[in-house]
Structure formats: structure tokens, C-alpha cells
Amino acid sequence: MNPALPGGASDGPDATATDSWAVQTRLAYTFVPYGRLQQGTAEAPNPNDLAIDVHLGSLQLTGTAPTGTSIDVQLPFGSLRTTTFMEARTDTGVGDLELRARQAFTRWLRSPRLSGTVGLVLPSGRYVERSGAANLPAEAATLTLGRGVTWALAEVDGQLAIGSRGAVFGQLSGRAPLNRTRDEFAWGSELRATLGGSIKLDARWSLLASTDLQWRGNASEPDPFTMGRVDSANAGGLWWSATPGVRCAVASGIVATAGVRFAIAADVVGNQLVPQAGGFVALSYGFAPTARRSTPTQTTTATPMRAVAGRITVVDYWATWCKPCAQIHAALETAAPRWPDVEITRIDATEWPAPTAPPLPDGIAGLPVIEIFDTTGRRTHLLVGPEALRVVEIVDTLRKGTTP
């Protein structure tokens, strides 16, 4: 048998266009108990107290190019513990290897942030025959994470910033089997839709919440009596869940995520165990091994801050999703021709808080942000939020040699 595997939880940064190569690793653990036997939408009798606890881990490695193209490799592993009122058994192993190629469209469409993914799932995990499994007691069958076929998958996801601290995101994904198993079992296709949001509390902590709707088509298997095919019993259905969580930037490039997943409703084909409340934790680490740096100019983006000796320097941290940033940019563009003694550096923080994004000044957890340095290289002003809109007024005062 192969249980209905729970969907994963994403906590890492999106693969988006950056000015450098980036690498991210992620280790995640998900626990989902299946203790309620259901037929359709109603609870079904469970005389043997059959239950399955899914302990699912995953190891993921992602490499992202400056074009926003990323290659992702993910291997699930774990254990499936089956219990009845008489006995308990644990089956362990690895799942099927997932390969994805993803393209972010940030360079062409800054807001909302969209990306598309295609990929394959290769049958690397152990698989046991399912054809005819409906005639066996569920507690007598071996459980495996592998499903014995190659799958094609496709995903489209997007993210839209709400102010400087919030964002909404969504994903639509699907996968379809490209062949049948060695015992001629045919899995049904799968669709999944996710909608959620996040809000950044400070420089380290964020709250997350999402809802997930997943559909699995019915499967089929050989019919030994007619030599044709018949719909498989106890396969397919619709599941709806909600997932609140919290994310913490532990250190530079290291992000931890934890949350719980609640089952809201399910409508299944035949008799199936349905998921109950579970949880997940994940730890990811991202870094840019070959980051490109460029000399600051008025049009420079994603560069380190650098005060220019003998000139007043204005460092403008901006993002495509930051509306006040557009006002500030327009004001600086207007003032620049009359500021021959002022250097303007623009830093693109659109991808913040991703590890590959340029860091904001210490202690700052949102945009807009402006730093102003005098001719000696000393920072005289750190303007945050509405105060950043006063940048032209403050620079004009500095140029006159007075203190704002």
C-alpha cells in the first residue's frame, strides 16, 4: 500500500532573478496522523482501530542562476507506523526523487512575482504491488513511500506584496503519471491549489498562514475476470486543510519554519483513512557563492553601501512592491540635476528577506529606507518609513552647511 502523502510546506525564498548565483539547502520534517476511517464525507466503522502515523522527512537542494532559473532536487524519506488494537508495525524507506526546473519572471514582471515550474518524479523509492490490495486487510499490507511510476509535474506560483511587511501568495500545481506500475496499477492524476499570506513582525520573525485544496483522481487496476480494467477501490478524493505557522531568520542565510496543519474536510472514494491535525518543522540555509558586485552609481542596484569621499551620499533602498519608494525615486530624479556634489546609490531590495537579497541597515525590518552620509563618510541620517519622504529636504539642508 501507499498512503496519501501529505503536502509539503515551503519556507525558503522564491527562486527569483538576482545578480548572483545562489544555493539553498532545506531539511524538513512533517508528522501527519491518519486515525479516522472515512467513506465519502462520513466516518466509517473502524473495528480494528486501524491508524497510520506518517513521519516524513525531505532533503532539498536548489541552485539558482542570475537569470532567475533554478534547478531543484528533493528526496523524501521517513517511516510509516501502522497500529491496530492488536499490533503495531513500522515500515521505513525513501520516497521518489523529485526534479524541478523553475523560471522566475521577476526580470520581466516585477509585481506580482510569478514563476513557473516543470519537472519529473522518478521512481527511486520502494514500491509494493497495489493491484488486488482491496482484498487484503489494510493492517496486513506493507506501506511504502515509493509509488512505482514516473510522474510529470507542473506548477505556477505567485506572490504579491502588501505594504512593506505583508504578502499574499498562491500556487497551482498538478502531476500526472507517465506509465503504470509493474503490476499494471494506474495512479490517478493530482491537482493542488494553495492560497496564503505572511506578515513580517520584525527583522527576524514572520507569521504565515495558508489553506490547501488537494484532489486525487481515481486509480485503476487489471480485472482478472474480464481481462480488462476496473476502478480501484479506496483511491482518490478531495482534501481541504489549513496551515498556520511561524518563520524565524535564525542567522545570516539560515531560516527556521514551524507550524501545524489542520484537516478541515475530506470527501474520499471508498473507505480511506483521512489526515488529522499534524505539524512540520524545516530548516533552510541559503548563500550566494559567487555574488557579483558593481560600482555604485545613480542607477546601481543590489550593491553594497559605500559612501563617496568628498561628496554627500544618499543610499536609497527600494523595491518594486514599495509604493513610497516610487515617490522617493521620482523626487531624487528631479533633484539630481541640481545636486552636482551628491552621489545617489540605489539598492534593489525587492527580493528581501531572501538570503540572496542585499541586507538592510542593522535593526531595519521594512522599506522605505534612506541612509545619508556627509562628505567625511559619516552617516548623519537613517530615514525609515514616512521620514524617508523628506530626503530631498534634508539633503538640501546639508548642502547649505546647516544641521537639519
N, C-alpha and C positions, 0 to 999 in steps of 0.2 A: 504493500500500500504506500501511497504518497499523500501526506496530509496537505490541506490547503495552506500554503506557506504565507505567513504574514507579510504585508508590505513593509519596505524599509523606511527609515527616517533620515532625511538629508539634513546635515547640519553644516556642511562646508560651504565655501564660497562658490558662486557660479563660475563656470569656465567662460570668461569674457575676454575681450581684446585688451591686452596690456602691452606695455613697452618692453617686456622681458619674457623669457621663458619662466615657467612656474611648475613646481612639482608639489603634489599633495598626497599624503597617505592618510588612511582613515581606518580605524578599528572600531567595530560596533558590536553590541550585544543586544538581542531582543528576546524577551520572555513573553510567551503567549500561552495561557492555559485554555484547552478545549475540554470543557466539562459538561456542556449542555447538549443533549441529543435532540435534534430538531427535524421535523418533517414539514416542508413548506415554511410557514411562519409560526407554526405551533410547536410547543415542546412535545417530544415523543417519549414513550416509555424507555427507561434505561435500566432494565432489571439487573444487569451485571455491574452497574456503577462504572461503566467504561469512561475513562478520561485520558487525554494525551496532553502532556506538557511539552511545548516546543521551546528549546533553548537554542537560539540561532545566532551564530556569530558571522561576521563578514570582514574580510580584509580587502581593502580597496587601494589602488594606486592610480593616480591621474596625472598626466603630463599635459601642460597647456602651452601652445606656441603664441608668439606675439600677434598672430592673426586672429586669435580667439578660437582656434581649433584645438580640441583636446582629445586625447585617447585615454580611455578608462578601462581598467581591468579589475574585476571583482570576483572573489571566490567566497561563497558561503560555506559554513561548516557548523557542526553542532550535534545535538543529541535530541532524541525523541523518546520521552518516557511514557510508557503505556501502563495504566493501572486499572485493575478491577477489584471487586471486593475480595477476590481470592488470591491475586498475584500481581506482581509488578515486573516490568521488563524495560530495559533501556537499549535503544539502537543508536549507534553513533556513526558519523561519517562526514564526508564533504558533499557539497551540492554541485550544481552545474556551473561551469565557468562562464561569466558574462563579459563580453567585449563590446565597447561602445565607442563610436566616433561622433563627436559633438561639435557643432559650429555655433558660436555666439555671433549675433548680428549687431553688436554694440557699435562697431565702427560705422555702420550704415544707418542704424536706428538706435539712438541713444536712450529714448524713453518711449514706451516701456522697453525694458531689457528682455529681448527674446532670444531663444536658441532652439535648435532642432538637433535631434539625435537619431542615428540608426545604429543597429548592432545585431549581434548574434549571441545566443546562449548555446554553449557546446556541452554535450552530454558527458561530463567528466565524473559525475557522481555515480555511486552505485544505484542500480535500478533492479527491482524485483517485479515479476510478472503481475499485471493487474487484470488481464482478461480472465473472467470467471471468478474474480475475487469476491463478488457479491454472494457467492455460495459458501464462503468461508466466514467463520466468526471473526469479527474485526480484531479481537484480542489475540487471535492465533496467527495473524499475518505480520510479517516483518515490515517495519516502516523505514523508508529511505528518503533522503533529501533529493537525490537524483531522479529525473523523470524520463530518461532514456531516449530523448529525441533532441534534434536541433531546432531552435526557435529563432525566428526573425522578430526583431523588436524595433519600435519607432516611438519617439517621444517629442513633444513640443511643450516648452515651458516658458513662462514669462514672469517678470517682476516689475512692479510699479511703485515708486517711492511716494510716500505720503508725508510731506514736510521733510524735516531733516532727521527725524528719528524713526519714522514708521515706514512700512512697506506691506504691500499685498502681493501674493504670488499664486500661481496656478500651474498645473501640469495636466496634460492629457497624454496617456501612454497606452500602447497596445502591443501585444505579441501574439504570434500565430505559429503553430508547429509546422515545420517543413517536411516532416516524414512521420512514420509510425514507429512504435517501439518494436523490439524483436519478437514480441508475442502479438503483434498487429493491433495493439491498443492505440486508439487515436484520441489524443487530448483535444479539448475544445479551445478555441481562441479566447483571449482575455483582454479586457479593457479596464482602464482605471482613470478616474478623474479626481484631482486633488485641488482644493482651494484653501488658502490660509493667509495668515498675516503675522507680522512681527513688529515689536516696538522696542527701541533701544532705551534702556533705563539710564545708563551712563557709559563710560568708556569701556567697561568690561561686560556688563550684564544686559541680556535681552530676553524678552518674553516671546514665545512662539505659540501659535495655535493653528490647527488645520483640521479639515474634515475630508474624508476619503470615501469614495464610492467605487466599488470594485465588482465587475461582472465576469463570470466564467461561463463559457458555453458548455453544453453537454458533450460528453465524450461518447465514443462508440467502440465496439469490440466485435470480434468474429462471433457469429452464431453457429455453434456446432451442429445444429439441427437442420438449418436451411442452407448452410454454407455461404450465407450472405453476411450482413452486418446488422447489429442491433444496438440501440442506445444503451449506454452503460448505466447501471443503477447507481444511485448515490453519488452523482457527479454533476457539478455545475450549480449556478445560483447567483445571488446578489447579496453583497455585504456592504454595510454602511458603518463607519467608525469615526471617532473624533480623537484628536491627539493634542493636548496641551503640553508645553514643555518650556525649558529654560536653557539659555546658552550663555557660556562664560568664556571670555578671552583670558585664558589662564596665564599665558606669557606670549612673547613675540612669536606669532605664527601658530600657536597652539590654542585650539578651541575645544571645549568640552560641552556636550549637549546631553540632557536627560529629560525624560518625560514619561507620560503614561498614555496608553491607548485604550479607549473605551469603546465597546461594541454598542452601537445604537440599535441596529435592526439587521435581520438577515432573512432571506427567502431562498431556500435551498431545494434542490431536486432530490427526491428520495429521502432517506434517513442519513443525516450527517451531523457530526459534532461541529458546533459553531464556536468561534472565539469568545472569550470573556475578557475582563479587564487585565491588561498586561503592562509592561514597561520596557524602556530601552535606555541605553547609555551609549555614547560614542565619543571618541577622542580623535581629533584630526590635527595634522601638522602640515603646514604649507610653507614653502620657501621659494625664492627666485634665485637659482644658482648662477645665472649669467645676466643679471639685470643691466640694462643699458642706461647710461647716464648722459645727459646732454647739458650744454652750457646754458644757463638761464638767459632768456631774452623775454621781450614782451609777449611773445607767442609760445613760449616754452610750456610744456605740460609734463606732469609727473616727474619733476626734477627735485632734487634735494634743495632745501632752503639755503641761500647763500647771499649775505649782504655784500654789496659792492662798495669798495673803499672809495671815499670821497663823494659819494652820492647817497641821497636818501633812497632807501629800498622799500618797496611795497610788495609783500608776498600775499597773493590772493589765492586762497584755497577755494576751489569751486567744484561744482558737479552739475551734470545735465538735469538732474532731478531737483535742483535747488533754485526756486524761483527768485529769492532775494539775490542770489549770485548773479543772475542775469542783469538785475538792476545795477549791481556794483560794477559789473563788466562794462555796461554802457556808460556809466559815469566815469570810469577810468579811461575808456577810449576817448571820451570827449575832452578830458583834462590832459591827456598825454601830450598833445602837440604844444601846450604851453608849459610843460614841465621838462625842459632840457636837462635838468640836474636830477631827475628822478628815474630810477630803474624799476620797472614793473615786472614781476615774475608771477606767472600764473601756474598753479599746481592742480592738475586734474585729479580730484579725489572721488570721481564718480564711482569707482569700484569699492570705496571704503564701506564696511570694515574688512574686506578681504585681506588676507595676509600679503598678497602681491601689490596692494594699493600703497601709495606713499603715506606715511604716518602723519596724523595731525599733530599740532603742538601738544606738549605734555599737558594732561589734565583736560583736554578738549574732547567733547563727545558728540559734536554735531557741527553743521555748517549753517550760515556762512562764517568764515574766519579770516581775519586780516592781521598780518604782522607788519609793523612799520619799524624800520631801523634808521638811525640817524647816520650822518656821514662818517662817524667813527666805528660803525658796525654794532652799536649798542641798540638793543631793542627798546624802543620807547613806548610802544603801544601794542597791545593784543586786543583786537576788537572782535567780539563774538555776538552773533545774533543781530538784533536791530542796531547795535552800536557800529557794526561793520558798514552800515549805510552812510556813516559820517566820514568815511575815509578821505574823500576829496577835501572836505572842510578841514580835517586835521592836518593833512599834508600841506595844504595852502598855508596854514598857521606855522607849521615847522619851517617852511621855506622863507617865511618872513623873519625867522630867528626868534620867535616868541614861543612860550610854552602853552599848548592848548589847555 
